[in-house]
């Protein structure tokens, strides 16, 4: 039987640019919080991966629209990223390009970031300067002048950044970021800050030039002043919807049997209650509410709770 909520164990990735926020004392770049390869933490599904749960329960977990569009595959990947150094300058393909370049069944990678923490004057790279075309970009890459044609953007805590496929981009040092994206790990590196190329970190110049869109640009939005109890929309695209919930009192939610809710606690603590289940929530816990659940509630702890909710 499909439970009305279940939590997941994150999977950690240890890349060269990572910091020590995720696992103190260990250089860790990413926590894959909600991912088809993550294991269910407890309850009747414990020991199964999220992908296996989707395979078994299909539409009951995903909801009708996600099931029709993605079949028995969880369509989102949610991460926390701890950026101690610049990430590689990179670009992701769209769905058509991913299938053409990487094979049948591959999907593109449109993503969005929510900035959890940011040092003063933190920056990202997002897109190219005005009037830079593919020929100039190709020359800049070949001549080692790529940083002269990209666009730097200042970001701060509470910003939401929408990054469509085809946009050259990178996260800078001093950023701790929540990321929601299509379920894809296709990344084409354009430049890696003069780090030596290895089998695990090659550059992908030819493929990058095939998928980059010189006119693509990100959207950066500041978080509006929030009243406790609000559910604020942060980002809406054809691939996902991202909202922030922040409250000191009970929050009643409803999947309406249409879509799953992929939830990540970013502040405070509390409990989630549905049917006869109660799950304790603490900072950076990740859990999934299946579409079939319908009504449920979140009871904040004494200091309130903040949650990022992704859905289709």
N, C-alpha and C positions, 0 to 999 in steps of 0.2 A: 504493500500500500504506500502511496506517495504521501510523505508527511507534509504538513502545511508550511513548514519552514525547516531549513537545515543549514548548518554552518560548514565552512570549508577551511582546510589547512593550506596556507599559502605556500607557494614554491618560490625559492629564492635563487637569484642569479647574481654571480659575482664577477662583474666586469671592471675594467681598469678605471673607469671614471666614478665608481661608487664611493659612498661615504660610510658612516657608522651609525646612522640613525636607526636603520632597520634591525640590525643585530649589533648591539654595542660591542666594540672590540674587534669586529670583523668587517672588512671592506665588502660591502654589499650594495649593489647598484639597484636591483629591482626585487620587489615582492609581487609575484603574480597572484593576486588576491582572489580573483574569480576567473577561472580558466578551466577549459574542458579536461585538462590533465590533473587538476587539484583533487585531492581526496576529501570525501565527506568526513567531518570530524567526529560525529557521534550519532546516536539514534539508529533506526532500523536500516539506514543506508550506509552506515559507517564501513569504510574500507572500499567502497565503490568510488570511482572517479565521477566528476560531474558529467563527463562525456558518456559514461555508462548509464548514468541516471537518465540523461536525455534519450539515449538509445532505447531504454526500457519504457519510458513514460511519454515520450514524444510531445504531442499537443497539450497534454495535461500539465506539463512543466513549462513549455515555451509559450503557449497561447497560439491561437489560430493563425495570425498573420506571420509570426516568426516561423511557425512550423511549415506554412505554405512556401515561404521564401527560402528557408534554410534547411528544411528537412530535419533529420535527427542529428543536428549539430548545434551546440551552443554558440550563438552568433556574436557574442561579445567577449572581449578580454579586458580585464580591469587590473591595473597595476598601481603600485606606489614606486616612485623613482626618487632616489637620493643622489643628487648631482654634486659631486665634490670637484669635478673637472668638467670641461666642455665635452658633451657627447659628440660623436662624429657628425659632420655635416652630411645630411642624408635626405633621401626622398623615397616616397612609397608609391607604388602603382595603384591605378584604379582597378575595378573588377575585370574589365576586358583585358587590360595590359597584364594583369597577374596571370590570367589563363593563357595568354599568348606567350608570355616569357617563361612561366614556371610550370605550366601544365594544367590539364583539366582538373576542375574542382578547387583550384586556388582562388582566393578572394583578395581584393585590394585592401588598402589600409587607410581609411580616414579615421582621425582621432580627435580627441579634445582633452585638454588639461585643465585641472583646477589647482591653483597654486596654494598649497598648504602652508608653506614657509618660504620666505625669500630674504636673503641678505640685502642690505642697502645697495641700490643701483644694480640689482641683478638683471640680467639680460637673456633674451633668447634671440636666435636668428630665425627669421620668418620671411621667406620669399626673397625676391631680387629687387634691386633698385629699379626705379622707373626707366622704361625704355631699354632694358637689357634683354636682348633676344637670345635665341639658342646659339647663334653663331658666336656672339660675344661671350656667352657663357662657356661654350666649348673652348674658345681661345683662353679664357681665364683659367679654366681647369688645367689645360695643357701647359700654360705658362706659369702655373703656381700662384696666380693672382685671384683665386676664387673669393677671398675675403674682401676684395675691393668692390665686388659687384653685389654682395648680399646685403640684406636689410636687417639692422639690429633694432630690437624693440625692448624697452624697459618694462618689466613686470613686477608686481608686488603681491603680497598675500591677499587672497580673495579674488584675484583675477581669474577669469575663465578664458581659455584660448582655444578656438576652433581651428583645426589644422586639416584642410582637405587634402586628399591624395594629389600628388603632383607638385606640392609645395616644398621647396628646399628649406630645411629647418634644422635647428639644433637647440638643445637646452643648455644653459650656461651654469657655471659654478654657483653654489649657494642656494640652489633651488631644491625644494622638497615638494613633489608633485604627485597628484592623483591623475591617472590617465584612463580614459575609456576609449576603446577602439574596436574596429572589426576584428574578428578572430583571424588574425594573420600575423606572421612573423617575418614578412618579406620587407627587408630594408636594404636599400642600395646606397652604399657609402660613396660620397663624392670627395670628401676630404676628411682626414683623421688627425689633424693638428700635428703632423709630422711624426706621429707614432709609427713604429715599424710595422709593415704589413706582415700578417701571419695567416696561416690557414684558417684561423678562427676570426680574423678581422681583415679580410681583403677589401680593396676598393672595387667599385662596380661602375666604372666610368661609362662604358658603352650602354649598359642598361639604364643608368641614371639619365643619360641624354635622351633615351627613348621615352621616358615617362615624365620628365620634368615639364611643368607648365609655367613658362616665364611670367604669365599673367596671374598665376595663383597667388593668393595671399591669405594670411590668417586673419581671424577676427578676435580682438581682445576686448573683453567686457569686464567692467568693475562690478563687484557685488553690491547691489543696492542695500541701503540701511535696512536691517532685518528686524522685525518684531518677533519675539519668541512665539512659536506656534505657526509661523509662516512656512509654507512650502514654496520655495522660489525656483522658477525655471531658470536654468543656467545656459542650456544649449539644446537645440533641436535640429536634427538632420534626418535624412532618409534612412540612416543606419542606427541611430540611437537618440534617446531623450535623456538629458541629465538634469536632475533637480537637487536642491539642498533643502533638507528638513532640519529645523532648529527649534527646540522647544524645552520648556520646563514642566509641561503638563502633558497628559495623555494625548497621543496622536492616533487618530483613527484613519486607516488606509484601506484601499480596496483595489485589487487587481482587476476587478470587473470581469474576471474570467478571460481577459483579452491578452495579457502579457505578463511575463515574470517580472519581479522586482529584484534587481541585483544591488544589494545594500552593503555599504562600507561605513563603519563608524569612524568619524574623524575627530570627534570631541566628546568628552564626558562618558557616561555609561547609562545602563538601563536594562529593560527586559522587553522581549517581544512575546506577545501572547496571541495565540490563535487556536481555535478548537480547544483541545485539552493539553496543548503544548505551551511551555514557558522556557525560553532560552535567555540566559544572561548575556548581556552585551557589554563589551568594554572597548576602549579605544583601539582602532585598527582591526577589530573583528570584521569578518566578511561572511555574509549569509545570503541565501537565495530563497525568495518566496515564490513558489510555483504559481502559474496563472490560475490553476484550479482552486487555489486557496480562497479567493474572494476577500471577505472582510478579515482584518486583523488589526491589532493595536500595538503601539510601542509606549511603554511606561518609562519616562526618563528617571534617572537617579537624582539625587539631591542637587547636583550642580547642572542638571539639564543634559541634553544629548544633541549632537550634531551628526547627521548622516547624509552621505551622498547616495542618491538612488538613481540607478540607470535602468532603462527599460527600452523596449522596442516601440 
